[in-house]
Every structure is written in structure tokens, then in C-alpha cells.
Amino acid sequence: MTQDHGRREELAANLADVEGRIAAACTSAGRPREDVQLIVVTKFFPRSDLDLLAGLGVTEIGENREQEASAKLAEGGTPPGVRTHFIGQLQSKKATAVARWADVVQSVDRDKLITALARGAEAAERELTALIQVNLDPGAGAGRGGAEPADVPALADQIASSSLRLGGLMAVAPLDADPDAAFERLARLHERVLADHPQAEMVSAGMSGDLEAAVRHGATHLRVGTAILGTRVSHR
């Protein structure tokens, strides 16, 4: 058995396990399975894994470091039929570079970033979808990012009036806290955004450890890395 074949079998088995979890969560929540999209987070993993995942039918991938992602995608372009999501914290000065390859930026949390991404997308002549990252943990230290809930409606209005497409909301559950409570708050905020922007249907929430809670509270997109690809190697 070749190394690639063994890795493919590993990824296929892990994908099947995660798909089973998502299907069970949808059934429990009374939601159709097709309402929830899996994004496989490929950060810190090689291009070969991306190609194997595409061959296994994965259509959405997530990256969180511009330099790593652009180098990885430069090796052979984005696989046909695959959409790329930028999910990490983004500096305004890197926005133009991200706009060249990302289809969705999930971590928009300030007006300066909206302006920079719109400028980059226009320069690249690409349509770019933006999600507003919401801070669900007021006590969190710097590093996880996210706009305060009270600031989200104004950010939504600004994205909608720019050349970007307003996709919806994204959030990370607070560490060592009940994800159900956090995702319930996110769902209520999403209802407020939808009232003014009915096209903003996406809710990106839930990861390997809390995807069931996210599905219970209306997530449309799940960001799963470790449960499929394994423990990430250090990038340091």
C-alpha cells in the first residue's frame, strides 16, 4: 500500500465518521441533511491532502493563513468544484492577497477590513462573499477576533452597500463554556441580521468538538479539521 493510498483511506474513514455525526445531528434537530455544508479545514496540512479530499468529494475547504494558503493553491490551482474559505484573523494589508484566491472570507470584524477586501476583490475582478465574525465571549483575550454583537448590524449594512456579497455570520464558541448557549445567542443575532438582509443566510459555527450543538442552533456551515485530518503539525 502506498503512502498516498493509506492517507486516502484514513481521510475517507474520518470523513465518513464526521458525515455520520452531521447526519445524526440533523436528524435530532429535525433538519434536512442538505441544509448543512461541511467545510474541511486544511490549514497546516499539505497540498496532497487537499487533492485527496477533493477526490473524495469535498467541495469546501478552509484556510487561515494567507501565505500558506496562497502557496498551497499555487501548486496546482484550486481543485475544480472546490470553494475556498478564509477563516483566520486577517490584517487589512493582507486583504488584497486573500481576495485573489478566497471565495469566502469568514472573519470580517471591522469596517477597515471591509474596505480593503472590497478593493482587493474589485482589483482581482472576483466576487467575494463576506461573513461577519461575531465575538461570543466578551471575556476573551485578543487573538480570536470577532465584532461585538452590538456592532454587527452596522457592519452588515456596510458590507451590503459595498461590492462584497454579505453571506451571513460566523462565530467560535467560547473556550470552556456551554456551546449551546453561545450558538443560541448567535442564532438570535442572525435573525436580526436576516430581517434587514434576507440574503445573509449563512451561519458558520461548530467545529470538531461542538458541531452537534451548532446544528441544533441553525448552523448552515461547519468548520471541521482535526476530526478529519488529525492533529495538526506545528507551523512553527
MITI-265981 format. One record per residue (C-alpha): residue in one letter; x, y, z. Coordinates in Angstrom, 2 decimals, decimal comma. Each point is the difference from the previous one (the first is absolute). Example, Ala and Ser with C-alpha at 12.3 -4.5 7.8 and 13.67 -1.06 7.14 Angstrom:
<sites>
SITE  code       xx       yy       zz
SITE     A    12,30    -4,50     7,80
SITE     S     1,37     3,44    -0,66
</sites>
This chain:
<sites>
SITE  code       xx       yy       zz
SITE     M     0,00     0,00     0,00
SITE     T     1,41     3,39    -0,98
SITE     Q     0,18     2,87     2,46
SITE     D    -2,56     1,99    -2,02
SITE     H    -2,38    -2,95    -0,09
SITE     G     0,28    -0,48     3,73
SITE     R    -0,63     3,69     0,61
SITE     R    -2,97    -0,08    -2,36
SITE     E    -1,53    -2,88     1,93
SITE     E     0,58     1,84     3,28
SITE     L    -1,64     3,17    -1,29
SITE     A    -2,91    -1,95    -1,49
SITE     A    -0,66    -1,76     3,31
SITE     N     0,17     3,24     1,97
SITE     L    -2,27     1,75    -2,48
SITE     A    -2,52    -2,81     0,32
SITE     D     0,07     0,31     3,80
SITE     V    -0,58     3,75    -0,14
SITE     E    -2,71    -0,37    -2,61
SITE     G    -1,70    -2,47     2,32
SITE     R     0,16     2,49     2,86
SITE     I    -1,44     2,77    -2,15
SITE     A    -2,80    -2,21    -1,29
SITE     A    -0,91    -1,08     3,53
SITE     A     0,08     3,61     1,22
SITE     C    -2,28     1,09    -2,83
SITE     T    -2,43    -2,81     0,73
SITE     S    -0,04     0,92     3,70
SITE     A    -0,63     3,67    -0,86
SITE     G    -2,68    -0,81    -2,55
SITE     R     2,03     1,54    -2,82
SITE     P     0,70    -1,37    -3,48
SITE     R     3,59    -1,15    -0,40
SITE     E     0,37     2,16    -3,10
SITE     D    -0,54     3,13     2,12
SITE     V     3,50    -0,37     1,50
SITE     Q     3,24     0,37    -1,95
SITE     L     3,30    -1,47     1,18
SITE     I     3,14     2,12    -0,35
SITE     V     3,16    -2,04     0,49
SITE     V     2,68     2,15     1,64
SITE     T     3,27    -0,82    -1,74
SITE     K     2,28     2,52     1,69
SITE     F     3,43    -1,39     0,92
SITE     F    -0,53    -3,01    -2,27
SITE     P     1,69    -0,55    -3,39
SITE     R    -1,36     0,48    -3,49
SITE     S    -0,12    -3,76    -0,40
SITE     D    -2,72    -0,21     2,67
SITE     L    -2,02     2,67    -1,81
SITE     D     0,15    -2,01    -3,22
SITE     L    -1,00    -3,20     1,79
SITE     L    -2,95     1,75     1,66
SITE     A    -1,16     1,42    -3,33
SITE     G     0,15    -3,51    -1,42
SITE     L    -2,18    -1,19     2,88
SITE     G    -2,68     2,53    -0,88
SITE     V     0,85     2,86     2,36
SITE     T    -1,20     3,27    -1,57
SITE     E     0,85     2,54     2,72
SITE     I     3,37     0,54     1,68
SITE     G     1,15     2,47     2,63
SITE     E     3,38     1,69     0,44
SITE     N     1,05     2,57     2,57
SITE     R     3,46     1,22    -1,04
SITE     E     0,31     1,99    -3,20
SITE     Q     3,60    -0,91    -0,78
SITE     E    -0,52    -3,72     0,56
SITE     A    -3,24    -0,11    -1,95
SITE     S     1,22     1,98    -2,99
SITE     A     3,09    -2,21    -0,27
SITE     K    -2,07    -3,17     0,31
SITE     L    -2,49     1,10    -2,65
SITE     A     2,77     1,18    -2,30
SITE     E     1,26    -3,60    -0,27
SITE     G    -2,88    -0,98    -2,23
SITE     G    -2,72     2,57     0,30
SITE     T    -3,21    -0,54     1,90
SITE     P    -1,36    -3,49    -0,78
SITE     P    -3,02     0,15    -2,34
SITE     G    -3,28     0,36     1,84
SITE     V     1,64     0,98     3,31
SITE     R    -0,76     3,26     1,80
SITE     T     2,60     1,50     2,31
SITE     H    -0,84     1,72     3,29
SITE     F     2,40     2,26     1,86
SITE     I    -0,83    -0,55     3,68
SITE     G     2,90     1,56     1,91
SITE     Q     0,64     3,45     1,36
SITE     L     0,90     2,30    -2,87
SITE     Q     2,13     3,11    -0,10
SITE     S    -1,23     2,71    -2,33
SITE     K     3,34     0,00    -1,82
SITE     K    -0,50    -3,67    -0,93
SITE     A    -3,57     0,49    -1,25
SITE     T     0,97     0,60    -3,63
SITE     A     1,98    -3,24    -0,09
SITE     V    -2,84    -2,00     1,58
SITE     A    -2,50     1,45    -2,46
SITE     R     1,97    -1,58    -2,85
SITE     W    -0,78    -3,57     1,08
SITE     A    -2,71    -0,10     2,67
SITE     D    -3,62    -0,44    -0,98
SITE     V    -1,21     0,78     3,53
SITE     V     1,64     1,97     2,81
SITE     Q    -1,61    -1,05     3,27
SITE     S     1,89     2,24     2,42
SITE     V    -1,15     3,54    -0,85
SITE     D    -0,27     1,91     3,27
SITE     R     0,74     3,67    -0,72
SITE     D    -0,79     2,64    -2,58
SITE     K     3,61     0,48    -1,13
SITE     L     0,13    -3,64    -1,08
SITE     I    -3,21     0,35    -2,01
SITE     T     1,53     2,86    -1,98
SITE     A     3,25    -1,87    -0,61
SITE     L    -1,70    -3,21    -1,10
SITE     A    -2,36     1,83    -2,33
SITE     R     2,95     1,79    -1,60
SITE     G     1,88    -3,29    -0,39
SITE     A    -2,97    -1,84    -1,49
SITE     E    -0,63     2,80    -2,47
SITE     A     3,65     0,01    -1,06
SITE     A    -0,07    -3,77    -0,50
SITE     E    -3,39     0,21    -1,76
SITE     R    -1,39    -2,67     2,30
SITE     E    -3,21    -0,35     1,99
SITE     L     0,81    -0,37     3,69
SITE     T    -2,43    -1,02     2,74
SITE     A     0,55     1,43     3,47
SITE     L    -1,18    -1,38     3,33
SITE     I     0,06     2,10     3,15
SITE     Q     1,88    -1,72     2,80
SITE     V    -1,82     0,53     3,28
SITE     N     1,74     0,02     3,37
SITE     L    -2,11    -2,26     2,24
SITE     D     2,40     0,26     2,93
SITE     P     0,32     3,56     1,40
SITE     G     2,66    -1,22     2,43
SITE     A     2,25    -1,43    -2,70
SITE     G     3,45     1,40    -0,44
SITE     A     1,33     1,37    -3,24
SITE     G     0,69    -2,50    -2,74
SITE     R    -3,30    -1,69    -0,76
SITE     G    -1,51     3,06    -1,63
SITE     G    -3,63     0,79    -0,62
SITE     A    -2,25     3,03     0,05
SITE     E    -2,09     0,79     3,04
SITE     P    -3,63    -1,06    -0,55
SITE     A    -1,21     3,60     0,28
SITE     D     2,25     0,98    -2,94
SITE     V    -1,20    -2,75    -2,34
SITE     P    -3,03     1,74    -1,57
SITE     A     2,08     2,99    -1,09
SITE     L     2,71    -2,28    -1,44
SITE     A    -2,67    -1,94    -1,88
SITE     D    -1,32     3,23    -1,51
SITE     Q     3,51     1,03    -1,04
SITE     I     0,75    -3,34    -1,67
SITE     A    -3,34     0,03    -1,79
SITE     S     0,70     3,47    -1,39
SITE     S     3,49    -0,98    -1,21
SITE     S     1,01    -2,17    -2,96
SITE     L     0,24    -3,00     2,36
SITE     R    -2,81    -2,49     0,39
SITE     L    -1,37    -0,20     3,55
SITE     G    -0,14    -3,71     0,78
SITE     G    -0,97    -0,04     3,69
SITE     L     1,73    -0,59     3,33
SITE     M     2,84    -2,09     1,40
SITE     A     0,98    -0,72     3,60
SITE     V     2,17    -2,18     2,20
SITE     A    -1,46    -1,31     3,24
SITE     P     1,78     1,34     3,10
SITE     L     2,59    -2,24     1,57
SITE     D    -1,16    -2,02     3,04
SITE     A    -3,61     1,18    -0,37
SITE     D    -3,29    -1,52    -1,09
SITE     P    -0,04     0,11    -3,82
SITE     D    -3,80    -0,32    -0,06
SITE     A    -0,40     3,30     1,83
SITE     A     2,50     1,72    -2,27
SITE     F    -1,53    -1,31    -3,22
SITE     E    -3,47     0,93     1,21
SITE     R     1,18     3,61     0,36
SITE     L     1,46    -0,20    -3,49
SITE     A    -3,32    -1,28    -1,38
SITE     R    -1,90     2,91     1,56
SITE     L     2,47     2,49    -1,47
SITE     H    -0,29    -1,67    -3,39
SITE     E    -3,78     0,50     0,11
SITE     R     0,58     3,73     0,48
SITE     V     2,37     0,14    -2,96
SITE     L    -2,38    -1,99    -2,21
SITE     A    -2,80     2,47     0,70
SITE     D     1,98     2,68    -1,87
SITE     H     2,04    -2,22    -2,30
SITE     P    -1,96    -3,14    -0,94
SITE     Q     2,80    -1,12    -2,32
SITE     A     2,39    -0,43     2,96
SITE     E    -0,99    -3,62     0,56
SITE     M     3,34    -1,50     1,04
SITE     V     0,81    -0,83     3,62
SITE     S     3,50    -1,47     0,35
SITE     A     0,31    -1,55     3,46
SITE     G     1,17    -3,24     1,51
SITE     M     3,25    -1,88    -0,24
SITE     S     1,20    -3,53     0,75
SITE     G    -1,02     0,10     3,65
SITE     D    -3,29     1,88    -0,12
SITE     L    -1,55    -0,52    -3,42
SITE     E    -3,12    -1,63     1,46
SITE     A    -0,78     3,10     2,05
SITE     A     0,50     2,19    -3,06
SITE     V    -2,44    -2,09    -2,04
SITE     R    -2,57     0,23     2,79
SITE     H     0,10     3,76    -0,21
SITE     G    -0,20     0,44    -3,74
SITE     A     3,56    -0,08    -1,32
SITE     T     0,12    -0,32    -3,77
SITE     H     3,77    -0,54    -0,19
SITE     L     2,27    -2,03     2,29
SITE     R     3,79     0,48     0,11
SITE     V     1,59    -3,36     0,76
SITE     G     3,73    -0,69    -0,08
SITE     T     1,40    -2,27     2,70
SITE     A    -2,76    -2,62    -0,17
SITE     I     0,78    -0,53    -3,69
SITE     L     3,67     0,81    -0,49
SITE     G     1,33    -0,87     3,44
SITE     T     2,12     2,04     2,38
SITE     R     1,65     2,86    -1,82
SITE     V     3,75     0,15    -0,18
SITE     S     1,49     3,16     1,45
SITE     H     0,57     2,78    -2,51
SITE     R     2,77     1,49     2,12
</sites>
